[in-house]
Amino acid sequence: MSKKEIVIADVVNKYDNPIAELVQVACQFSSSLYLVRGNHRINAKSIMGIMAFNPSNGMKVNIVANGEDEAEALDAMEKFLVCE
């Protein structure tokens, strides 16, 4: 299991449809991926979960990845959320 804390950038202004695009990034990997903030743990492959989580500019979250391609998945999620 890999985990990294990040601060979300302004994904709303960077991407046309940030929630759907985030789910698409997560679904490219076989590893399980979660966004964690406080007591909230959301499956990054669930569009409804991401909508409820509402990732926004300045929000601190942990990305948690578990599986055979977890390092690549963690990097891709981080790059998307910090708008690199």
Secondary structure, 3 states (H helix, E strand, C coil): CEEEEEECCCHHHHCCCHHHHHHHHHHCCCCEEEEEECCEEEECCCHHHHHHHCCCCCCEEEEEEECCCHHHHHHHHHHHHCCC
